[in-house]
Each structure stands twice: as structure tokens, then as C-alpha cells.
Amino acid sequence: MNKRSSRNKHERRYTHLKSAVLLIISILIVGGLGFYLKSINNSVNKKVETHSEEEYTAKDMADLDKDKDKQEENIVKEPVKKTILISCAGDFTLGTDTKFAYDSSLPAAFINSGKNYSYFMQNVSNIFSSDDYTLVNLETTFTDSNEKAPKDGDIFYNFKGPKEYVNILTKGSIEGVTIANNHIYDYGKKGITDTVNVLKENNIDICGEGYKILRDIQGVKFGFLGYTGWEYSKDLKTKISTDISELRKQGAEVIIPYFHWGIERSYEPYDVQQNLARFSIDNGADAVVGSHPHVIQSMESYKGRLIVYSMGNFCFGGNSNPPDKRTFIFQVKANIEDNKLKSFQYKILPAMISSRNDKNDYIPILAAGDNKANILKTLNELSPTLKGKIKDEFFDIE
């Protein structure tokens, strides 16, 4: 083979090799560029998709919030309901007058019981412990003073018991007392001071004689007031309306005044009692209770509120054998919705001041049989505005 043919052969091989290399390079370049462009495209698409999802999520959440708001507007919230039970009873004369025979007195009964503070309330303490609050009239002094206050009239009594008798109240599950009565000053200033101090020391609430009770019960504020109601005077009316207004401003949802009033041994109230009771309700009281006549008196429905004129005696050391031993525990059930008073229901628990008929043993007991029927019958006959509704189960009034 000549040199020229050999050179042409090599040139052809070189040309083919060069073409192949160029082809390979072209393929690599094109492939790399395509991958690069695809990556860019994927990245751009991913950003677009992410942005769209964010926009969709925000819009979706806004729509959900709107739907939720509409649903909440359409849902009627159920009110938070609760019931609060208050018990009231009549005169607690936890002591005696030194003129009385000792052997038949309340202090003698206490000593004979082995100084058992639960002795007198043994039949009713379960009732008072099952309610939310119990209020009674403390018609005596707890004092060691021997200096009796002078009193008017040919017949008068000065009642006192030792300070330790406050435990009769606490063991009986009694949370509050009114001291507005005609015996709280029987031993003068020292007598009432000693009484108030021992009540406070034992966490017994006090109303009357300048004191007012404002008690939180299950998150609802209850107010209790105490008055002696001997006359329908301007001063007393001003005090009643002012006290009720002040308790309302302090958040009292329910207010019940307790009056010491009336004519002894009279089964019906007289005009002073009626006027004071109705005035109290006209000025915002939710119910009115009373004692002092030593017997039970009528009840009245007035403007949708209940007036209990006299619950009579209860644990009464003022008489060793009163002829009328009938009494009752008055209960009011407050129906509350969202901490606001919705309505009241009432119950009368007929009772006797003594567990025996022949004398006063100072142990109140729920009445049964004929005694129970007699008390309910008497109250209904005395109380025409209640239209025969008075019973020992909860009842409503118009």
C-alpha cells in the first residue's frame, strides 16, 4: 500500500472517531440539559403546588371558622342548673330564767343527758345537715353575767345559757341565727356582747341588731336580715329598704328577712306584721319568715312570694310545758339557672317542740299521724291565699 492510500485510511478513521466522540458529547450535553431543565421544572411546579396548598388551607380554615361560628349561633346553650335548700325554724331559747324550777328546765335536761350537745337536736339534725343552710331565732343570751337587765311589766323573763351552749347549734348543723328579739338584751350590754362573741368564735352567722348575713352557697349569694317588728314606723321601713338595697349591691341573689313580731298566742297576724312583710317584698325581699307568738300563724302568698308569719317555738327553754307544742320547719328550695334565681318551691315539715306530750323535754321531733295532719290542716285553714297547697312535699305558689 502506498503512503497516500495509508494516509487517507487514517484520515477516514480519525474522522469517524471524531464524529463518534462528538455524537457522544452531544448526547451527554443534551441529556444533562434535559435533566437540568426537568429539575427546574419540578422545582417550579413544587413551589406552585405548595403555594396553592397554602392558599387552599387558609381559605378552607376561614370557611371552617365561619361554619363553626354559624353553628355556635344556632346552638342554644343549656343553662347550668342547681338547687339550693334553705331551712328556717322558730324560737331557740337555749337556757332558762332563774325564776323557773331547775329540775324541769332545759339546763337540767342537758346535765341529765351527760352534757351531750347533740341531745336536743337528735331528731332533726339530719334535716338541717342535709340542707344547704339553716337559720333560726336565738332567743336567749350566752353569757356568764349575773346582772339582769330591768324589764317592764309585772311578768317578765331574763333568759340565759352558758357560753358552751353554742355547741348545741353547731352540733345541730345550724349555720345562722337572728338575734333581733326581745331577749337578746336580757343581761344588758355584756349579755349581747358575750353572745355575739361566742357565735363569731364558732362561725355562726348573725343577722339582726345591726348585723347582716351575706353567704355564698354553691356560688350563689344569699342574704339574711333580722328585725324586731313591733311597729310599722318610718325608721324601720327605711332600714329594711336600705338593708335590702345594700345586699343587692353586694351581689345577693336571694334575700330573706326574719322578723320577731306579733301578738303572743295569736294564730293570725295583725296589721303591723302584714304591713312590714308586704313592704319587705315590695322592696325586694324574696320571702319573709317570722316568730315570737309562741304558736304557729298563717302563711300568705303575696306577689308570688311567700310570707310565713310565725313558725312558733322550736327548742324552747322558756316554758316547761306549753299547752300548744305544734311547730314546723319551713324549707325553701331555690331553683337556680346560671347563678340566677329562676323560681322557688316550698315545703312545710310539721313538728312538735317535745318528743313527749305530757311535758316539754326540749327535744323537737317531726310530727306524725294525727299531729302531722292537724298542723297541715290548721295552716291551710289559716292561709286562704295558699288555696290548700301547704304540704310536707315541695309545692309552688302562683
C-alpha positions as CSV (number, residue, x, y, z in Angstrom):
1,M,0.0,0.0,0.0
2,N,1.4,3.5,-0.9
3,K,1.7,6.3,1.6
4,R,-1.1,8.3,0.1
5,S,-3.6,5.4,0.5
6,S,-2.4,4.8,4.0
7,R,-2.9,8.5,5.0
8,N,-6.4,8.5,3.5
9,K,-7.2,5.5,5.5
10,H,-6.0,7.1,8.8
11,E,-7.9,10.3,8.0
12,R,-11.1,8.3,7.5
13,R,-10.6,6.5,10.8
14,Y,-9.9,9.8,12.6
15,T,-13.0,11.4,11.0
16,H,-15.2,8.5,12.1
17,L,-13.7,8.6,15.6
18,K,-14.2,12.3,15.9
19,S,-17.7,12.0,14.7
20,A,-18.4,9.4,17.3
21,V,-16.9,11.5,20.1
22,L,-18.8,14.5,19.0
23,L,-22.0,12.4,19.0
24,I,-21.3,11.1,22.5
25,I,-20.6,14.6,23.8
26,S,-23.8,15.9,22.1
27,I,-25.8,13.1,23.7
28,L,-24.3,13.9,27.2
29,I,-24.9,17.6,26.8
30,V,-28.5,17.2,25.6
31,G,-29.2,14.6,28.4
32,G,-27.7,16.8,31.1
33,L,-29.5,19.8,29.9
34,G,-32.8,17.9,29.8
35,F,-32.2,16.7,33.4
36,Y,-31.4,20.1,34.5
37,L,-34.5,21.6,32.8
38,K,-36.6,18.9,34.3
39,S,-35.3,19.6,37.7
40,I,-36.0,23.2,37.3
41,N,-39.5,22.4,36.1
42,N,-40.1,20.1,39.0
43,S,-38.9,22.7,41.5
44,V,-41.1,25.4,39.9
45,N,-44.1,23.0,39.9
46,K,-43.5,22.1,43.5
47,K,-43.4,25.7,44.6
48,V,-46.6,26.4,42.6
49,E,-48.3,23.4,44.2
50,T,-47.1,24.3,47.7
51,H,-48.3,27.9,47.3
52,S,-51.7,26.6,46.1
53,E,-52.0,24.3,49.1
54,E,-51.2,27.1,51.5
55,E,-53.8,29.3,49.8
56,Y,-56.3,26.5,49.9
57,T,-55.7,25.6,53.6
58,A,-56.1,29.3,54.7
59,K,-59.3,29.6,52.7
60,D,-60.5,26.3,54.0
61,M,-59.8,27.2,57.6
62,A,-61.6,30.5,57.2
63,D,-64.6,28.7,55.8
64,L,-64.5,26.3,58.7
65,D,-64.3,29.1,61.2
66,K,-67.3,30.8,59.6
67,D,-69.3,27.5,59.6
68,K,-68.3,27.0,63.3
69,D,-69.5,30.5,64.2
70,K,-72.8,29.8,62.4
71,Q,-73.2,26.5,64.2
72,E,-72.5,28.1,67.6
73,E,-75.0,30.8,66.9
74,N,-77.6,28.2,66.1
75,I,-76.8,26.1,69.2
76,V,-78.9,27.0,72.3
77,K,-76.6,26.6,75.3
78,E,-78.1,24.6,78.1
79,P,-78.2,26.6,81.3
80,V,-76.3,25.5,84.4
81,K,-78.9,24.4,86.8
82,K,-78.7,23.9,90.6
83,T,-81.0,23.8,93.6
84,I,-80.2,25.3,97.0
85,L,-82.2,24.3,100.0
86,I,-82.7,26.7,103.0
87,S,-84.3,25.6,106.3
88,C,-85.8,28.0,108.8
89,A,-87.1,27.2,112.3
90,G,-88.6,29.2,115.2
91,D,-87.5,30.2,118.7
92,F,-84.4,28.6,120.2
93,T,-84.3,29.6,123.9
94,L,-81.3,27.6,124.9
95,G,-81.3,28.5,128.5
96,T,-83.8,29.4,131.3
97,D,-84.9,32.1,133.7
98,T,-83.6,31.8,137.2
99,K,-87.2,32.0,138.5
100,F,-88.1,28.7,136.8
101,A,-87.8,25.4,138.7
102,Y,-84.5,23.9,137.9
103,D,-85.5,20.2,137.7
104,S,-87.8,20.7,134.8
105,S,-85.5,23.2,133.0
106,L,-83.5,22.9,129.8
107,P,-80.2,23.2,131.7
108,A,-81.2,20.2,133.9
109,A,-82.1,18.2,130.8
110,F,-78.7,19.0,129.4
111,I,-76.9,17.9,132.5
112,N,-79.0,14.7,132.7
113,S,-78.0,13.9,129.1
114,G,-74.4,13.7,130.1
115,K,-73.8,17.2,128.7
116,N,-74.4,15.9,125.2
117,Y,-74.6,18.8,122.8
118,S,-76.3,16.7,120.2
119,Y,-79.1,15.7,122.6
120,F,-81.7,18.4,121.8
121,M,-81.4,18.2,118.0
122,Q,-81.2,14.4,117.9
123,N,-84.4,14.1,115.9
124,V,-83.9,16.9,113.4
125,S,-80.2,17.4,112.9
126,N,-80.3,15.1,109.9
127,I,-82.7,17.5,108.3
128,F,-80.5,20.5,109.0
129,S,-77.4,18.7,107.9
130,S,-79.0,17.7,104.6
131,D,-79.9,21.2,103.6
132,D,-77.5,24.0,102.4
133,Y,-78.2,26.4,105.2
134,T,-80.3,26.6,108.4
135,L,-81.4,29.8,110.0
136,V,-83.2,30.1,113.4
137,N,-84.1,32.7,116.0
138,L,-81.7,32.6,119.0
139,E,-84.0,34.0,121.7
140,T,-81.6,33.9,124.7
141,T,-78.1,35.1,125.7
142,F,-74.9,33.0,126.0
143,T,-73.2,34.7,129.0
144,D,-71.8,34.3,132.4
145,S,-73.2,37.6,133.6
146,N,-75.5,37.6,136.6
147,E,-76.6,41.2,136.1
148,K,-80.1,41.1,134.7
149,A,-81.4,44.0,132.7
150,P,-84.5,45.7,134.1
151,K,-87.7,45.0,132.2
152,D,-91.2,46.5,132.1
153,G,-94.4,44.7,133.2
154,D,-95.5,42.5,136.0
155,I,-94.4,39.3,134.2
156,F,-91.1,39.3,132.5
157,Y,-88.3,36.8,131.9
158,N,-84.5,37.1,131.6
159,F,-83.1,34.2,129.6
160,K,-79.5,33.0,129.5
161,G,-77.5,29.9,129.0
162,P,-73.8,29.2,129.4
163,K,-71.5,30.1,126.5
164,E,-70.9,26.4,125.8
165,Y,-74.5,26.1,124.6
166,V,-73.3,27.5,121.3
167,N,-72.3,23.9,120.6
168,I,-75.9,22.9,120.6
169,L,-76.2,25.0,117.4
170,T,-73.1,23.7,115.8
171,K,-73.8,20.1,116.5
172,G,-77.3,20.6,115.2
173,S,-75.9,21.9,111.9
174,I,-77.3,25.4,112.3
175,E,-75.3,27.9,110.3
176,G,-77.1,31.2,111.1
177,V,-79.2,32.9,113.7
178,T,-81.1,36.1,114.1
179,I,-80.6,37.9,117.4
180,A,-83.3,40.5,116.7
181,N,-85.7,39.7,119.5
182,N,-86.9,40.9,123.0
183,H,-84.5,38.7,124.9
184,I,-81.1,39.4,123.4
185,Y,-80.6,42.3,125.9
186,D,-81.8,40.3,129.0
187,Y,-78.4,40.6,130.6
188,G,-77.6,44.1,129.3
189,K,-74.6,45.1,127.1
190,K,-72.4,42.3,128.5
191,G,-75.0,39.7,127.7
192,I,-75.3,40.6,124.0
193,T,-71.5,41.2,123.7
194,D,-70.8,37.7,125.1
195,T,-73.4,36.2,122.9
196,V,-72.1,37.8,119.7
197,N,-68.5,36.9,120.5
198,V,-69.2,33.3,121.2
199,L,-71.3,33.0,118.0
200,K,-68.5,34.5,115.9
201,E,-65.9,32.3,117.6
202,N,-67.9,29.3,116.5
203,N,-68.5,30.5,112.9
204,I,-72.3,31.0,113.4
205,D,-73.6,33.8,111.1
206,I,-75.5,36.6,112.8
207,C,-78.3,38.9,111.5
208,G,-80.3,41.4,113.4
209,E,-79.2,44.2,115.8
210,G,-77.0,45.8,113.0
211,Y,-75.7,42.5,111.6
212,K,-76.4,41.2,108.1
213,I,-75.7,37.8,106.7
214,L,-74.3,37.5,103.1
215,R,-73.4,33.9,102.5
216,D,-72.1,32.3,99.3
217,I,-73.9,29.0,98.8
218,Q,-72.9,26.9,95.8
219,G,-71.6,30.0,94.1
220,V,-74.8,32.0,94.7
221,K,-75.0,34.8,97.3
222,F,-77.9,34.6,99.9
223,G,-78.7,37.5,102.2
224,F,-80.5,37.2,105.6
225,L,-81.8,40.0,107.7
226,G,-83.2,40.2,111.2
227,Y,-85.7,42.7,112.7
228,T,-88.0,43.2,115.7
229,G,-91.2,44.3,114.1
230,W,-93.3,46.0,116.9
231,E,-94.5,48.9,114.8
232,Y,-94.8,50.0,111.2
233,S,-92.6,53.0,111.5
234,K,-90.8,55.2,109.0
235,D,-87.4,54.4,110.6
236,L,-87.9,50.7,110.4
237,K,-89.1,50.9,106.8
238,T,-86.1,52.9,105.8
239,K,-83.8,50.4,107.5
240,I,-85.5,47.5,105.7
241,S,-85.3,49.1,102.2
242,T,-81.7,50.2,102.8
243,D,-80.5,46.8,104.0
244,I,-82.1,45.0,101.1
245,S,-80.6,47.5,98.6
246,E,-77.1,47.1,100.2
247,L,-77.3,43.3,100.0
248,R,-78.3,43.5,96.3
249,K,-75.4,45.8,95.6
250,Q,-73.1,43.2,97.2
251,G,-74.4,40.6,94.9
252,A,-77.2,38.9,96.9
253,E,-79.4,36.9,94.5
254,V,-81.9,35.8,97.3
255,I,-82.8,37.9,100.3
256,I,-84.9,36.7,103.3
257,P,-85.8,38.8,106.3
258,Y,-86.6,37.1,109.6
259,F,-89.0,39.2,111.8
260,H,-89.6,38.9,115.5
261,W,-93.1,40.2,115.8
262,G,-96.8,39.5,116.5
263,I,-99.1,39.0,119.5
264,E,-98.3,36.1,121.8
265,R,-100.7,33.1,121.5
266,S,-102.5,34.7,118.5
267,Y,-102.8,32.4,115.5
268,E,-103.2,35.1,113.0
269,P,-101.0,38.1,112.1
270,Y,-102.2,41.6,112.8
271,D,-101.8,44.7,110.6
272,V,-98.2,45.6,111.7
273,Q,-96.9,42.2,110.7
274,Q,-98.8,42.2,107.3
275,N,-97.6,45.8,106.5
276,L,-94.0,45.0,107.3
277,A,-94.0,41.7,105.4
278,R,-95.6,43.2,102.3
279,F,-93.3,46.3,102.5
280,S,-90.3,44.0,102.6
281,I,-91.4,42.1,99.5
282,D,-92.3,45.4,97.7
283,N,-88.7,46.5,98.3
284,G,-87.1,43.3,97.0
285,A,-87.3,40.6,99.6
286,D,-87.8,37.1,98.1
287,A,-89.5,35.6,101.1
288,V,-90.3,36.6,104.7
289,V,-90.3,34.5,107.9
290,G,-91.2,35.2,111.5
291,S,-91.6,34.0,115.0
292,H,-92.4,35.2,118.6
293,P,-96.1,34.5,119.2
294,H,-95.1,31.0,120.6
295,V,-97.7,29.4,118.3
296,I,-97.9,28.9,114.6
297,Q,-99.6,31.5,112.5
298,S,-100.9,31.8,108.9
299,M,-98.9,32.0,105.7
300,E,-99.6,34.3,102.8
301,S,-98.9,34.4,99.1
302,Y,-98.1,37.9,98.1
303,K,-96.9,38.9,94.7
304,G,-95.6,35.5,94.0
305,R,-93.6,35.4,97.2
306,L,-94.3,33.5,100.5
307,I,-94.8,35.1,103.9
308,V,-94.5,32.8,106.9
309,Y,-95.8,34.8,109.8
310,S,-94.9,32.6,112.7
311,M,-93.2,29.2,112.9
312,G,-93.8,29.1,116.7
313,N,-91.4,27.8,119.3
314,F,-88.8,25.1,118.4
315,C,-86.2,24.3,121.0
316,F,-87.8,26.4,123.7
317,G,-86.4,26.6,127.2
318,G,-88.9,29.3,128.1
319,N,-91.7,27.0,129.2
320,S,-91.5,23.5,130.7
321,N,-95.0,22.5,129.4
322,P,-96.6,24.9,126.9
323,P,-100.2,23.9,126.0
324,D,-99.6,24.2,122.3
325,K,-96.5,22.2,121.2
326,R,-97.0,22.5,117.5
327,T,-94.3,23.9,115.3
328,F,-92.8,23.3,111.8
329,I,-89.6,23.6,109.8
330,F,-90.0,25.8,106.8
331,Q,-87.9,24.9,103.8
332,V,-87.5,26.9,100.6
333,K,-85.8,25.4,97.6
334,A,-84.2,28.0,95.2
335,N,-84.1,26.8,91.6
336,I,-81.0,28.5,90.1
337,E,-80.0,28.8,86.4
338,D,-76.6,30.3,85.5
339,N,-76.4,31.5,89.1
340,K,-79.6,33.5,88.8
341,L,-82.8,32.8,90.7
342,K,-85.4,31.1,88.4
343,S,-88.1,30.0,90.9
344,F,-88.9,28.9,94.4
345,Q,-90.6,25.8,95.8
346,Y,-91.6,25.4,99.4
347,K,-92.1,22.6,101.9
348,I,-93.5,22.5,105.5
349,L,-92.3,19.8,107.8
350,P,-94.8,19.6,110.7
351,A,-93.1,19.1,114.1
352,M,-93.6,19.2,117.8
353,I,-91.3,21.1,120.2
354,S,-91.2,18.0,122.5
355,S,-90.8,14.3,121.9
356,R,-93.5,13.6,124.6
357,N,-96.9,15.1,125.1
358,D,-97.0,15.4,128.9
359,K,-94.2,17.9,129.2
360,N,-91.5,19.8,127.3
361,D,-88.4,17.7,127.1
362,Y,-86.8,20.3,124.7
363,I,-86.3,17.6,122.0
364,P,-88.1,18.7,118.8
365,I,-89.4,15.9,116.7
366,L,-91.1,15.7,113.3
367,A,-94.9,15.3,113.8
368,A,-96.6,12.0,112.7
369,G,-100.1,10.7,112.5
370,D,-102.8,13.0,113.8
371,N,-100.3,15.6,114.9
372,K,-98.9,16.0,111.4
373,A,-102.4,16.0,109.8
374,N,-103.5,18.6,112.4
375,I,-100.7,21.0,111.7
376,L,-101.1,20.9,107.9
377,K,-104.9,21.3,108.3
378,T,-104.5,24.2,110.6
379,L,-102.0,26.0,108.4
380,N,-104.2,25.6,105.3
381,E,-107.3,26.8,107.2
382,L,-105.4,29.9,108.4
383,S,-103.9,30.6,105.0
384,P,-106.6,31.2,102.3
385,T,-104.2,32.7,99.8
386,L,-102.3,29.4,99.6
387,K,-105.5,27.7,98.4
388,G,-104.9,24.5,100.3
389,K,-101.4,23.9,98.8
390,I,-99.5,23.7,102.1
391,K,-98.0,20.2,102.5
392,D,-94.9,18.4,103.5
393,E,-93.8,18.0,99.9
394,F,-92.4,20.7,97.7
395,F,-95.2,23.0,96.3
396,D,-95.3,26.1,94.1
397,I,-97.4,29.2,94.5
398,E,-98.8,31.5,91.9
